[in-house]
Amino acid sequence: MKVKLISFVFSETGFRRNRIILTMMLAGITNGMVMLIINDVSKDFNEINLRNILLFALCIGAFVFCRKYSEYHAQSGVQQAISNKHLTLIDKLRKSELVHYEKIGKMSIITNITDNSQIIYESTRLMVHSMTASIMLLFSFGYIAYLSLAAFAMCVVILGIGIVIYKHGQKDIIRLYHEFQEKDQLFFESLNHFLDGFKEIKINLKRSDDIYQNEFSRNIDDSLVLKFQSEKKVVSNMVFGQTMFFLLMAGIVFLLPQIDDVESETMMSITAIVLFISGAIGLLIESIPMIIKADMALDNLVHLETKLDESKEPDQHACSDLYKDFKELSLDELHYDYVNAQGQAMFGIGPMHFALKRGEITFIVGGNGSGKTTLLKNLTGLYSPKSGHIKVDNKIVEVSNYNDFRSLLSIVLTDFHLFDKLYGLDHLDGKKVNELLKKLQVDHKTRFENGRFTNLDLSTGQRKRIALIVALLEDKPVVVFDEVAADQDPEFRDFYYHDILPELKKANKMVLVVSHDDRYFDVADTLIKLEYGKIVKLEGNGDKQHD
C-alpha cells in the first residue's frame, strides 16, 4: 500500500530529502546498535569494557543528532509545503469563476485548507518516528537472523500473518473514515446555513427546532455512530497488533527451543531483542490510523485543487489600454441560465439587449426574483453568459479579456464585503478618505488611520456608506450600486440620489443603479424594468420601449 504522506514529505523537502532519509536510517541503526551493545555487556556484568562505553555514548550521540535533524527538517519542509499549498489554492481560487466558487462553498474551502493541513503537519512527526522505528526493526531482525535462522523464520511467519490480518481490518477503518467525513461535511454545510441565516433562525422557533433536530442532531448522531464503529475497529486492530507481539514472544520462548538447538545464551539474547523492539512495534501500530487520516487529508486537498483547476477562467490577455476612453457598454442578446446538478435549466435571464453610456445614470428596477442581481453579475463579468455578448463601443468583450473589462468597474452589490484595508489603492491619501467619511456622515463611527479603517463593526446602512466610499476612491469609469440606498435614513437617501449620483454623472462616469425608490426615478436618464428575467420596460430620454 502506497503511503501518500511519505511521497508528499519527500517530494516537498527538495535538496534536504536525501539527508533526511540518511539521518532517519542512521537514527534507526544507532537505536539498534544500542540494543546490541547492551546485549553484549549483559553477558558479563563483572567487567567494565571501555570500548562498549565509548560505543554506547557514540551511538546515543549519533541517535540524538540524527533524530533531531530528520524530524526538524521533515517538519519544516512539510510546513513550507503546506504554506505553499495554501498560496497555490488561494491563487487558483482567485482565478476561478464566481459561479464555480459559489458551488464549492466558503465553508468547504475553509475546512479543507485548515483542518486537513493541520492533520498532515501533525502526522509528519509520527511518520518520521515510524520510519526510524521501521529501520530499527529491520536492523534487529537482521541480528536475529544472524543469531538463529529458525528464530528469524518464526518472526517472519508470525508477523506476516499478523500484517495480512491487520491490513484487512484497516480496509473497514478507511471506509468508515470516509463515511463519517462525508457526514461531517453535511454538518459544516448546515452550520454555514445556520450562521448565515441566524436572524431567520432567531425569528422562527419552528425553523430553529427543525434545523437543530433534523440537521445538526441527526448528522452529529450519524457521524458519532460511524466514529464509534471506526474507533472500535482501530482499538481492535491495535490490541490485535499487541497480541501478535505476545504470540511472537511465546513462540520464541516456548516453541523455538523445541524446533531448534539454541544455546541458552543465544536464547536470552533473542528474547532481549524481541522485548526491546516491542516499543517500536507499538509505535508503528499506533501511528497507522493517524497516517491514514493524513493520506485522506492529502486526497481532500488534491480534490479541492482539482475542483479549482476545473473552475479556472480562460487565460487572460492583459492589455491595459484595451478599453481606454470608451463611451458605450452594451448587451447583445445576452442570455444566462442557472442549472441544477443534472444540468437542467432552472431560472434564467434574457435575451437582454440594451446600451449604457458614459455620463448617464441608468436605473434597474423590478421585484425580488426578477433577475436584477443575475443581470448585474453578467454585466460586470462576474458570470459568463450562456449566449450573447457584452460589447464595449460595439466590440465584443472576449472571455480572455474579462480582467481588463472588470478593471473598468467599481461595484457595491447587496452581499458586499468590507476589507479593513484598501487593497489595490496605492499612494492613498488618508486625509481624502477621512474627508469622505465626514461627507458621508460616518466619521463619528470610524476613521482611516495607519492604512486601515479603525472600526467596521457598524450597522448595515453605515457599512454600505463605507463600501460607497471605497467605490468613489477607486475612481473607475463605471460604477454599479445595488440597493445602496436601502437601510439608509431619508436624509442620506436624498443626499445619495440628488448629490452623489449627479456628481458621478458630471464626472463622466457610467452609473448603473438598482433601486426600489420610485420617488427618485426621475434622477435616471434610463430606466430598465425587469420581470421574470426579461426586460418589460425600457425608458430613456423621453422615449419608451416595451419588450
NULUM-567952 format. One record per residue (C-alpha): x, y, z; residue number from 1. Coordinates in steps of 0.25 Angstrom, whole numbers, padded with zeros to 4 digits. Example, Ala and Ser with C-alpha at 12.3 -4.5 7.8 and 13.67 -1.06 7.14 Angstrom:
<recs>
<rec <0049,-0018,0031>,1>
<rec <0055,-0004,0029>,2>
</recs>
This chain:
<recs>
<rec <0000,0000,0000>,1>
<rec <0006,0013,-0004>,2>
<rec <0006,0023,0007>,3>
<rec <0003,0037,0001>,4>
<rec <0009,0044,0013>,5>
<rec <0023,0039,0011>,6>
<rec <0022,0043,-0004>,7>
<rec <0017,0057,0000>,8>
<rec <0028,0059,0010>,9>
<rec <0040,0054,0001>,10>
<rec <0035,0061,-0011>,11>
<rec <0034,0075,-0003>,12>
<rec <0047,0074,0004>,13>
<rec <0055,0077,-0008>,14>
<rec <0070,0076,-0007>,15>
<rec <0069,0072,0008>,16>
<rec <0061,0059,0004>,17>
<rec <0074,0050,0003>,18>
<rec <0079,0056,0016>,19>
<rec <0066,0053,0023>,20>
<rec <0065,0039,0018>,21>
<rec <0080,0037,0022>,22>
<rec <0078,0042,0036>,23>
<rec <0065,0034,0038>,24>
<rec <0073,0022,0034>,25>
<rec <0085,0025,0043>,26>
<rec <0075,0028,0055>,27>
<rec <0069,0014,0053>,28>
<rec <0082,0007,0052>,29>
<rec <0088,0014,0064>,30>
<rec <0076,0011,0072>,31>
<rec <0078,-0004,0068>,32>
<rec <0093,-0003,0072>,33>
<rec <0089,0002,0086>,34>
<rec <0082,-0011,0087>,35>
<rec <0094,-0019,0082>,36>
<rec <0103,-0012,0092>,37>
<rec <0094,-0015,0104>,38>
<rec <0093,-0029,0099>,39>
<rec <0108,-0031,0099>,40>
<rec <0110,-0024,0112>,41>
<rec <0099,-0033,0119>,42>
<rec <0108,-0045,0116>,43>
<rec <0118,-0041,0127>,44>
<rec <0114,-0030,0137>,45>
<rec <0127,-0032,0145>,46>
<rec <0136,-0026,0135>,47>
<rec <0134,-0011,0130>,48>
<rec <0138,-0010,0116>,49>
<rec <0143,0004,0112>,50>
<rec <0141,0001,0097>,51>
<rec <0126,-0003,0100>,52>
<rec <0124,0010,0108>,53>
<rec <0130,0019,0097>,54>
<rec <0122,0011,0086>,55>
<rec <0109,0013,0095>,56>
<rec <0112,0028,0096>,57>
<rec <0115,0030,0081>,58>
<rec <0102,0023,0077>,59>
<rec <0094,0031,0087>,60>
<rec <0100,0044,0082>,61>
<rec <0098,0040,0067>,62>
<rec <0084,0035,0070>,63>
<rec <0080,0049,0077>,64>
<rec <0087,0057,0065>,65>
<rec <0080,0049,0054>,66>
<rec <0067,0048,0061>,67>
<rec <0066,0063,0063>,68>
<rec <0071,0066,0049>,69>
<rec <0062,0057,0041>,70>
<rec <0050,0061,0050>,71>
<rec <0053,0076,0049>,72>
<rec <0055,0077,0034>,73>
<rec <0044,0068,0031>,74>
<rec <0034,0076,0039>,75>
<rec <0040,0090,0034>,76>
<rec <0039,0084,0020>,77>
<rec <0025,0080,0021>,78>
<rec <0021,0093,0028>,79>
<rec <0027,0100,0016>,80>
<rec <0020,0091,0006>,81>
<rec <0007,0093,0013>,82>
<rec <0009,0108,0013>,83>
<rec <0012,0108,-0002>,84>
<rec <0000,0099,-0004>,85>
<rec <-0009,0109,0003>,86>
<rec <-0003,0120,-0006>,87>
<rec <-0006,0111,-0018>,88>
<rec <-0020,0108,-0015>,89>
<rec <-0023,0123,-0012>,90>
<rec <-0016,0127,-0025>,91>
<rec <-0025,0117,-0032>,92>
<rec <-0037,0121,-0025>,93>
<rec <-0036,0136,-0029>,94>
<rec <-0035,0132,-0043>,95>
<rec <-0047,0123,-0042>,96>
<rec <-0061,0127,-0048>,97>
<rec <-0070,0132,-0038>,98>
<rec <-0081,0122,-0041>,99>
<rec <-0072,0110,-0038>,100>
<rec <-0067,0117,-0025>,101>
<rec <-0082,0118,-0021>,102>
<rec <-0084,0103,-0023>,103>
<rec <-0071,0099,-0016>,104>
<rec <-0075,0108,-0004>,105>
<rec <-0068,0116,0006>,106>
<rec <-0069,0106,0018>,107>
<rec <-0063,0095,0009>,108>
<rec <-0051,0103,0005>,109>
<rec <-0048,0107,0019>,110>
<rec <-0049,0094,0026>,111>
<rec <-0041,0087,0015>,112>
<rec <-0030,0097,0016>,113>
<rec <-0029,0098,0031>,114>
<rec <-0033,0084,0037>,115>
<rec <-0026,0076,0026>,116>
<rec <-0013,0084,0027>,117>
<rec <-0013,0082,0042>,118>
<rec <-0015,0067,0041>,119>
<rec <-0003,0066,0030>,120>
<rec <0006,0074,0039>,121>
<rec <0003,0067,0052>,122>
<rec <0005,0053,0045>,123>
<rec <0018,0056,0039>,124>
<rec <0025,0055,0052>,125>
<rec <0018,0041,0055>,126>
<rec <0023,0037,0041>,127>
<rec <0037,0041,0044>,128>
<rec <0037,0033,0057>,129>
<rec <0030,0021,0050>,130>
<rec <0041,0021,0039>,131>
<rec <0052,0022,0049>,132>
<rec <0045,0010,0057>,133>
<rec <0044,0002,0044>,134>
<rec <0059,0003,0041>,135>
<rec <0062,-0001,0055>,136>
<rec <0053,-0013,0054>,137>
<rec <0060,-0017,0041>,138>
<rec <0073,-0016,0047>,139>
<rec <0068,-0024,0059>,140>
<rec <0062,-0035,0051>,141>
<rec <0075,-0036,0043>,142>
<rec <0082,-0038,0056>,143>
<rec <0072,-0049,0060>,144>
<rec <0075,-0056,0047>,145>
<rec <0090,-0055,0050>,146>
<rec <0087,-0062,0063>,147>
<rec <0077,-0072,0059>,148>
<rec <0071,-0074,0045>,149>
<rec <0060,-0082,0051>,150>
<rec <0056,-0071,0061>,151>
<rec <0056,-0061,0049>,152>
<rec <0047,-0070,0041>,153>
<rec <0038,-0071,0053>,154>
<rec <0037,-0056,0053>,155>
<rec <0035,-0054,0039>,156>
<rec <0023,-0064,0039>,157>
<rec <0016,-0059,0051>,158>
<rec <0018,-0044,0047>,159>
<rec <0014,-0047,0033>,160>
<rec <0001,-0054,0037>,161>
<rec <-0002,-0042,0046>,162>
<rec <0001,-0032,0036>,163>
<rec <-0009,-0038,0026>,164>
<rec <-0020,-0039,0036>,165>
<rec <-0017,-0025,0041>,166>
<rec <-0018,-0019,0027>,167>
<rec <-0031,-0026,0025>,168>
<rec <-0036,-0019,0037>,169>
<rec <-0031,-0006,0032>,170>
<rec <-0040,-0006,0020>,171>
<rec <-0052,-0005,0028>,172>
<rec <-0046,0006,0036>,173>
<rec <-0043,0014,0024>,174>
<rec <-0057,0012,0019>,175>
<rec <-0063,0017,0032>,176>
<rec <-0053,0029,0032>,177>
<rec <-0058,0033,0018>,178>
<rec <-0073,0031,0022>,179>
<rec <-0072,0040,0035>,180>
<rec <-0064,0050,0027>,181>
<rec <-0076,0052,0018>,182>
<rec <-0085,0053,0030>,183>
<rec <-0076,0064,0036>,184>
<rec <-0077,0071,0022>,185>
<rec <-0092,0071,0023>,186>
<rec <-0091,0077,0037>,187>
<rec <-0082,0088,0033>,188>
<rec <-0091,0091,0022>,189>
<rec <-0103,0092,0031>,190>
<rec <-0094,0101,0041>,191>
<rec <-0092,0110,0029>,192>
<rec <-0107,0112,0027>,193>
<rec <-0109,0113,0042>,194>
<rec <-0099,0125,0043>,195>
<rec <-0103,0132,0030>,196>
<rec <-0117,0131,0034>,197>
<rec <-0116,0134,0049>,198>
<rec <-0127,0145,0048>,199>
<rec <-0137,0136,0041>,200>
<rec <-0134,0125,0051>,201>
<rec <-0136,0134,0063>,202>
<rec <-0149,0139,0058>,203>
<rec <-0155,0126,0055>,204>
<rec <-0155,0116,0066>,205>
<rec <-0161,0105,0057>,206>
<rec <-0150,0107,0047>,207>
<rec <-0139,0107,0058>,208>
<rec <-0145,0094,0064>,209>
<rec <-0145,0087,0050>,210>
<rec <-0131,0091,0046>,211>
<rec <-0126,0087,0060>,212>
<rec <-0133,0073,0061>,213>
<rec <-0133,0069,0047>,214>
<rec <-0120,0075,0042>,215>
<rec <-0110,0077,0054>,216>
<rec <-0115,0066,0063>,217>
<rec <-0117,0055,0052>,218>
<rec <-0104,0058,0045>,219>
<rec <-0096,0058,0058>,220>
<rec <-0103,0045,0063>,221>
<rec <-0100,0038,0050>,222>
<rec <-0085,0043,0050>,223>
<rec <-0084,0038,0064>,224>
<rec <-0089,0024,0061>,225>
<rec <-0078,0024,0049>,226>
<rec <-0067,0029,0058>,227>
<rec <-0070,0019,0069>,228>
<rec <-0070,0008,0059>,229>
<rec <-0057,0013,0053>,230>
<rec <-0051,0015,0067>,231>
<rec <-0055,0001,0072>,232>
<rec <-0048,-0005,0059>,233>
<rec <-0036,0004,0062>,234>
<rec <-0035,-0001,0076>,235>
<rec <-0038,-0016,0072>,236>
<rec <-0026,-0015,0062>,237>
<rec <-0017,-0008,0072>,238>
<rec <-0020,-0019,0082>,239>
<rec <-0018,-0030,0071>,240>
<rec <-0005,-0024,0068>,241>
<rec <0000,-0025,0082>,242>
<rec <-0006,-0039,0083>,243>
<rec <0003,-0043,0071>,244>
<rec <0015,-0038,0079>,245>
<rec <0011,-0047,0091>,246>
<rec <0010,-0058,0081>,247>
<rec <0023,-0055,0075>,248>
<rec <0029,-0055,0089>,249>
<rec <0022,-0068,0093>,250>
<rec <0027,-0075,0080>,251>
<rec <0042,-0070,0083>,252>
<rec <0041,-0075,0098>,253>
<rec <0032,-0088,0097>,254>
<rec <0033,-0093,0082>,255>
<rec <0047,-0089,0078>,256>
<rec <0055,-0098,0087>,257>
<rec <0047,-0110,0083>,258>
<rec <0050,-0108,0068>,259>
<rec <0064,-0103,0068>,260>
<rec <0076,-0106,0076>,261>
<rec <0078,-0092,0082>,262>
<rec <0088,-0089,0093>,263>
<rec <0082,-0083,0106>,264>
<rec <0091,-0070,0104>,265>
<rec <0086,-0068,0090>,266>
<rec <0072,-0071,0094>,267>
<rec <0074,-0060,0105>,268>
<rec <0079,-0050,0094>,269>
<rec <0068,-0053,0084>,270>
<rec <0057,-0051,0096>,271>
<rec <0064,-0038,0100>,272>
<rec <0064,-0033,0085>,273>
<rec <0049,-0036,0084>,274>
<rec <0046,-0029,0097>,275>
<rec <0054,-0017,0092>,276>
<rec <0046,-0016,0079>,277>
<rec <0033,-0016,0086>,278>
<rec <0033,-0001,0087>,279>
<rec <0035,0001,0072>,280>
<rec <0024,-0009,0068>,281>
<rec <0015,-0002,0078>,282>
<rec <0019,0012,0071>,283>
<rec <0016,0006,0057>,284>
<rec <0002,0001,0061>,285>
<rec <-0002,0014,0068>,286>
<rec <0003,0023,0056>,287>
<rec <-0004,0016,0045>,288>
<rec <-0018,0022,0048>,289>
<rec <-0013,0036,0048>,290>
<rec <-0005,0033,0036>,291>
<rec <-0017,0028,0029>,292>
<rec <-0024,0041,0033>,293>
<rec <-0013,0049,0027>,294>
<rec <-0014,0041,0014>,295>
<rec <-0029,0045,0013>,296>
<rec <-0025,0059,0017>,297>
<rec <-0016,0060,0005>,298>
<rec <-0027,0054,-0004>,299>
<rec <-0036,0065,0000>,300>
<rec <-0026,0076,-0003>,301>
<rec <-0024,0069,-0017>,302>
<rec <-0039,0068,-0019>,303>
<rec <-0041,0083,-0015>,304>
<rec <-0029,0087,-0025>,305>
<rec <-0035,0079,-0036>,306>
<rec <-0048,0086,-0034>,307>
<rec <-0041,0099,-0035>,308>
<rec <-0034,0095,-0047>,309>
<rec <-0047,0091,-0054>,310>
<rec <-0053,0105,-0049>,311>
<rec <-0042,0113,-0055>,312>
<rec <-0045,0124,-0064>,313>
<rec <-0039,0124,-0078>,314>
<rec <-0025,0130,-0079>,315>
<rec <-0025,0145,-0078>,316>
<rec <-0018,0154,-0089>,317>
<rec <-0015,0167,-0081>,318>
<rec <-0016,0180,-0089>,319>
<rec <-0018,0192,-0080>,320>
<rec <-0021,0201,-0092>,321>
<rec <-0032,0192,-0098>,322>
<rec <-0044,0200,-0093>,323>
<rec <-0037,0213,-0092>,324>
<rec <-0047,0225,-0094>,325>
<rec <-0058,0216,-0097>,326>
<rec <-0072,0223,-0098>,327>
<rec <-0083,0211,-0098>,328>
<rec <-0085,0198,-0092>,329>
<rec <-0096,0189,-0097>,330>
<rec <-0102,0175,-0096>,331>
<rec <-0105,0168,-0109>,332>
<rec <-0115,0157,-0108>,333>
<rec <-0109,0153,-0095>,334>
<rec <-0115,0140,-0088>,335>
<rec <-0112,0133,-0075>,336>
<rec <-0118,0121,-0068>,337>
<rec <-0115,0115,-0054>,338>
<rec <-0115,0100,-0056>,339>
<rec <-0116,0089,-0045>,340>
<rec <-0107,0077,-0043>,341>
<rec <-0114,0070,-0054>,342>
<rec <-0111,0081,-0064>,343>
<rec <-0125,0085,-0065>,344>
<rec <-0128,0100,-0066>,345>
<rec <-0136,0106,-0055>,346>
<rec <-0136,0121,-0055>,347>
<rec <-0130,0130,-0066>,348>
<rec <-0130,0144,-0071>,349>
<rec <-0130,0149,-0085>,350>
<rec <-0129,0151,-0096>,351>
<rec <-0124,0165,-0092>,352>
<rec <-0121,0176,-0102>,353>
<rec <-0119,0190,-0097>,354>
<rec <-0107,0200,-0097>,355>
<rec <-0101,0209,-0085>,356>
<rec <-0094,0222,-0088>,357>
<rec <-0083,0229,-0080>,358>
<rec <-0089,0242,-0073>,359>
<rec <-0102,0235,-0071>,360>
<rec <-0110,0229,-0060>,361>
<rec <-0117,0216,-0062>,362>
<rec <-0127,0210,-0052>,363>
<rec <-0130,0195,-0052>,364>
<rec <-0143,0193,-0045>,365>
<rec <-0152,0180,-0042>,366>
<rec <-0158,0172,-0031>,367>
<rec <-0150,0161,-0024>,368>
<rec <-0146,0149,-0033>,369>
<rec <-0148,0158,-0045>,370>
<rec <-0133,0155,-0049>,371>
<rec <-0126,0168,-0045>,372>
<rec <-0115,0162,-0037>,373>
<rec <-0112,0152,-0048>,374>
<rec <-0112,0163,-0059>,375>
<rec <-0102,0171,-0051>,376>
<rec <-0093,0159,-0049>,377>
<rec <-0093,0156,-0064>,378>
<rec <-0092,0171,-0068>,379>
<rec <-0080,0173,-0059>,380>
<rec <-0073,0160,-0064>,381>
<rec <-0075,0152,-0051>,382>
<rec <-0083,0142,-0059>,383>
<rec <-0080,0137,-0073>,384>
<rec <-0093,0138,-0081>,385>
<rec <-0098,0125,-0088>,386>
<rec <-0100,0132,-0101>,387>
<rec <-0100,0147,-0106>,388>
<rec <-0089,0157,-0103>,389>
<rec <-0084,0169,-0095>,390>
<rec <-0079,0179,-0104>,391>
<rec <-0071,0192,-0101>,392>
<rec <-0072,0202,-0113>,393>
<rec <-0078,0191,-0121>,394>
<rec <-0066,0182,-0119>,395>
<rec <-0069,0168,-0113>,396>
<rec <-0063,0166,-0099>,397>
<rec <-0056,0153,-0101>,398>
<rec <-0055,0144,-0088>,399>
<rec <-0040,0145,-0089>,400>
<rec <-0041,0160,-0087>,401>
<rec <-0050,0159,-0075>,402>
<rec <-0039,0164,-0065>,403>
<rec <-0037,0177,-0074>,404>
<rec <-0052,0179,-0075>,405>
<rec <-0055,0177,-0060>,406>
<rec <-0044,0187,-0057>,407>
<rec <-0053,0198,-0062>,408>
<rec <-0063,0195,-0051>,409>
<rec <-0065,0198,-0037>,410>
<rec <-0077,0191,-0031>,411>
<rec <-0085,0190,-0018>,412>
<rec <-0094,0178,-0018>,413>
<rec <-0104,0174,-0007>,414>
<rec <-0095,0164,-0002>,415>
<rec <-0083,0173,-0002>,416>
<rec <-0071,0170,0007>,417>
<rec <-0063,0181,0014>,418>
<rec <-0048,0180,0015>,419>
<rec <-0041,0188,0027>,420>
<rec <-0030,0191,0017>,421>
<rec <-0032,0198,0004>,422>
<rec <-0025,0187,-0004>,423>
<rec <-0021,0191,-0019>,424>
<rec <-0021,0206,-0016>,425>
<rec <-0006,0211,-0016>,426>
<rec <-0001,0224,-0010>,427>
<rec <-0015,0227,-0004>,428>
<rec <-0017,0240,0003>,429>
<rec <-0022,0237,0017>,430>
<rec <-0027,0251,0018>,431>
<rec <-0036,0249,0006>,432>
<rec <-0042,0236,0012>,433>
<rec <-0046,0243,0025>,434>
<rec <-0052,0255,0017>,435>
<rec <-0061,0245,0010>,436>
<rec <-0064,0239,0023>,437>
<rec <-0069,0252,0028>,438>
<rec <-0076,0255,0015>,439>
<rec <-0084,0242,0016>,440>
<rec <-0086,0244,0031>,441>
<rec <-0079,0232,0037>,442>
<rec <-0067,0240,0043>,443>
<rec <-0072,0238,0057>,444>
<rec <-0072,0223,0055>,445>
<rec <-0059,0220,0049>,446>
<rec <-0046,0227,0044>,447>
<rec <-0036,0223,0034>,448>
<rec <-0022,0222,0041>,449>
<rec <-0009,0215,0038>,450>
<rec <-0015,0210,0025>,451>
<rec <-0028,0203,0030>,452>
<rec <-0041,0206,0036>,453>
<rec <-0041,0207,0051>,454>
<rec <-0055,0200,0052>,455>
<rec <-0064,0193,0043>,456>
<rec <-0074,0188,0054>,457>
<rec <-0085,0196,0048>,458>
<rec <-0100,0196,0044>,459>
<rec <-0103,0191,0030>,460>
<rec <-0106,0205,0025>,461>
<rec <-0093,0210,0031>,462>
<rec <-0085,0199,0025>,463>
<rec <-0092,0202,0011>,464>
<rec <-0087,0216,0012>,465>
<rec <-0072,0211,0015>,466>
<rec <-0074,0202,0002>,467>
<rec <-0079,0214,-0005>,468>
<rec <-0066,0222,-0001>,469>
<rec <-0057,0211,-0006>,470>
<rec <-0064,0211,-0019>,471>
<rec <-0062,0226,-0020>,472>
<rec <-0047,0225,-0016>,473>
<rec <-0045,0214,-0027>,474>
<rec <-0050,0225,-0037>,475>
<rec <-0053,0215,-0048>,476>
<rec <-0061,0219,-0061>,477>
<rec <-0073,0210,-0058>,478>
<rec <-0080,0209,-0044>,479>
<rec <-0090,0199,-0041>,480>
<rec <-0098,0201,-0028>,481>
<rec <-0108,0190,-0024>,482>
<rec <-0118,0195,-0013>,483>
<rec <-0108,0204,-0007>,484>
<rec <-0119,0214,-0003>,485>
<rec <-0126,0203,0005>,486>
<rec <-0125,0203,0020>,487>
<rec <-0121,0218,0020>,488>
<rec <-0129,0229,0027>,489>
<rec <-0137,0239,0018>,490>
<rec <-0127,0250,0019>,491>
<rec <-0116,0241,0014>,492>
<rec <-0124,0235,0003>,493>
<rec <-0128,0249,-0002>,494>
<rec <-0113,0252,-0002>,495>
<rec <-0109,0239,-0009>,496>
<rec <-0119,0242,-0021>,497>
<rec <-0118,0257,-0022>,498>
<rec <-0103,0259,-0019>,499>
<rec <-0095,0247,-0020>,500>
<rec <-0101,0241,-0033>,501>
<rec <-0101,0254,-0041>,502>
<rec <-0087,0257,-0037>,503>
<rec <-0082,0243,-0043>,504>
<rec <-0090,0247,-0055>,505>
<rec <-0084,0260,-0056>,506>
<rec <-0070,0253,-0055>,507>
<rec <-0074,0245,-0068>,508>
<rec <-0076,0232,-0060>,509>
<rec <-0085,0222,-0065>,510>
<rec <-0095,0220,-0053>,511>
<rec <-0103,0207,-0052>,512>
<rec <-0112,0207,-0040>,513>
<rec <-0122,0196,-0035>,514>
<rec <-0133,0203,-0027>,515>
<rec <-0147,0202,-0022>,516>
<rec <-0148,0217,-0019>,517>
<rec <-0159,0221,-0029>,518>
<rec <-0159,0235,-0024>,519>
<rec <-0145,0237,-0029>,520>
<rec <-0147,0230,-0043>,521>
<rec <-0146,0244,-0049>,522>
<rec <-0131,0244,-0046>,523>
<rec <-0129,0233,-0056>,524>
<rec <-0126,0236,-0071>,525>
<rec <-0130,0222,-0074>,526>
<rec <-0140,0213,-0066>,527>
<rec <-0140,0198,-0069>,528>
<rec <-0151,0189,-0062>,529>
<rec <-0149,0174,-0061>,530>
<rec <-0159,0163,-0058>,531>
<rec <-0156,0148,-0058>,532>
<rec <-0143,0151,-0064>,533>
<rec <-0147,0159,-0076>,534>
<rec <-0148,0174,-0079>,535>
<rec <-0162,0178,-0079>,536>
<rec <-0160,0193,-0080>,537>
<rec <-0148,0202,-0084>,538>
<rec <-0150,0217,-0084>,539>
<rec <-0139,0227,-0087>,540>
<rec <-0138,0242,-0092>,541>
<rec <-0153,0243,-0094>,542>
<rec <-0154,0230,-0102>,543>
<rec <-0162,0218,-0097>,544>
<rec <-0160,0204,-0102>,545>
<rec <-0166,0191,-0097>,546>
<rec <-0161,0177,-0099>,547>
</recs>
